[in-house]
Amino acid sequence: TQKERLKGVGNSTTLRNYLTTIDEVRPVLLQLAGKVSRRLRFDSRFASMVSVEIKYSNFQSNSHQTTLIQPTSSEQMLYQTACILFEEIWNGTPVRLLGIRTSKLVDEDAPSQMSIFDFVPESFGESGSQPDWQKQRKAEKAIDDIRQKYGDSAIIKGRFLPHQKE
């Protein structure tokens, strides 16, 4: 049987404590972006649209979406986009739930329009050097492979480690 292709990938979380500042929201958005990007890469897909959902402490909901210039599975790009979307719609009410959703998925190997910034002439770097986004994709795939083999806690971002006082 043919594997059914995903039409969208998303993740959300209901928070243990209400979040009241952007500094409290950002790490949650980063974790969600990481989960969404891993699922996109696992399915060899890129997302062309990103949306953020907020549910407030008064149970009202709000969402906002944008179409990306370049389809991506990059955790960093999903995170940055989610932060922008969040800040555009957040009304300051304490946050109870956060979610990131992607849609308009395309295959990883589908043709895409390159940016002028993707071109790295030999005179500016070593021969055959890769654009930053290709290096980032390889790094994210390597992290995915390690987590697949050794578990999600095998690699943890430094910002998620407990802070220690000296």
N, C-alpha and C positions, 0 to 999 in steps of 0.2 A: 504494500500500500504506500501511496505517496504521502510524505509528511505534510501536514497542513501548516501553511506559513502563517506566522503571526501578523496581525494587522496593526498591533500596537504593543508596546511594552511599558509597564509602569510599576510603581511601588509607592505605598503610602504607609504612614505609621500614626497611630493614636498615641499621643504623648502622655507619659506618666505625670508630668507636671506641666502646667501651662507655660508657654514661652512668651516673654514680654519684651525682649530686645532682639535686634537683628543679630547681635553676637551670640545669642542662644540659638537662633534659627539656623545660622550658617552651617554648623557642624551636622545638623540633622539633614539639611539639604545635600551636603557632601556625601553622607552615608547613602542617602536615597539615590543620588546620581551614580554612585559607585555600583550599587545593585542593578540599576537600570542598564548602565553601560556594559556590565558583565553579561547580562542576559542578551543584550543586542549582539555582542561579540560572539557569544555561544551559538546564536542562531545565524551568524555571518550576515548581519543586517546593519544598516545605517538608518537613523531617524532624520526626517526632514522637518518635523514639527515637534515642539516641546511645549508642554503646559504644566502649570503649577496649580495645585488645589490647596486651599486653606479652609479649615473649619475652625471657627472661633469658639471661645468658651461659652458663648450664648447660643451655640449650635447653628448659627448662620454660616453659610458656605460662600466662597468666592473662588473663581478660577480665572486664569488668564493664559493665553497661548501666543506663540509666535512661530513663524516659519523661518527656518535657518537658511542662511545664504548657501551653505555647503552641508549636505547630509553628513552625519557623524555618529560614531559610537564612543567618542571620547568622553571620559568621565569629567575632565576639566571643562570641556565645552558645555556639557549638559549642566554642570554645577554653576558655571558662570551665567548661563542663560537663565537657570532657575532662580538665582539670586536677583537678577535684574527684574524678572517677572514678579517675584515676591515683593520686591520693594515698590514696584509700580502699583500693586493692588492692596497691600497691607494697610489697614485703617488704624492700626495701633491697638486694637482689641487683643487680649491674650489669645494665643494660638493653642488649639486643642489637637489638631490633626494637620499633617503636612503630606503632600503627595506630589510626585513628578510622574508625568505620563509622556510617552512619545508616540507618534503616529506618522503616517505617510512614510512607511518603511520601504527601503530599497535594498537590493542585494549589495553586499560589500564590493563585489566586482563589477557593479553596474557603472557604465561610463559617467563621469562627472566633469563639470567645468572646473578647470584649475584656475587658481588665482595667480596674478602676476607675482605674488610673494612666494608661491610654491616653486618658482623657477630659481635654481641656484647655479649661476654661471660658474664654469671652472675657474675663472680668474678671481672669484671671491672666496673660493674654498678649495678643499682638496678635490682632486678628480673623482667624480662619482659620488660626491657627498649627497646625503638625503635631506630633503626638507624636514623641518622640525616635526611636522605632523606625522611623517612616516616613522621617525624615531619614537615618537610618543606611542603610536599604535603598536610597535614592536615591544616596547616596554610594558604596555598594558596587557598584551597577549602573554608575555612571559610571567607577569604577576598572576594572570588567570590560571596559567598552567601550574604554577606553584601552589596556589590555593586549591586547585582541583585535586592535586596529589596529596597535599599535607593539611588541608582544611583552611577555612576562612581566616583563622587567627594566625596562620603562618607568616603573613605580612600584614602589619598594621601601620597606618599613617601615624606619624609622630604626634599630631595634634589630638589623637584619640588616646594617647598614653596618659596615665595619671600624672599630674604635676607634682614634683617633689620639691619641698623647701630645703634649702641648704642650711 
